Amino acid sequence: MNRRERRRQAKEARGTGKGDKAVSHGIRGEQLAGEGKIDEAIVAFRLAISIDPQYAPAHHNLGVLLRRQGLLNEAIESYTRATSIQPDYVDA
């Protein structure tokens, strides 16, 4: 995800009143995943979702990691949630 997309997501999330915290945990999850710390990244994405259940990128990114771990049903649930929140979400 590029910087412009992160800013857009942060702006949208602020509109929900939960904004920066959920986005911060989502970004942290991306960093951890990039470092190969998959379990920690999953925790970060789940925390972002617990703060803002409508944060589609966290659902999607969680799905990616769950799929990598072979947890296909859980991954599908995460992808489905991402697209139900944001139907035009192209990454899911």
Secondary structure, DSSP 8 states (H G I E B T S, - for coil): --HHHHHHHHHHHHTTT-HHHHHHHHHHHHHHHHTT-HHHHHHHHHHHHHH-TT-HHHHHHHHHHHHHTT-HHHHHHHHHHHHHH-TT-TT-
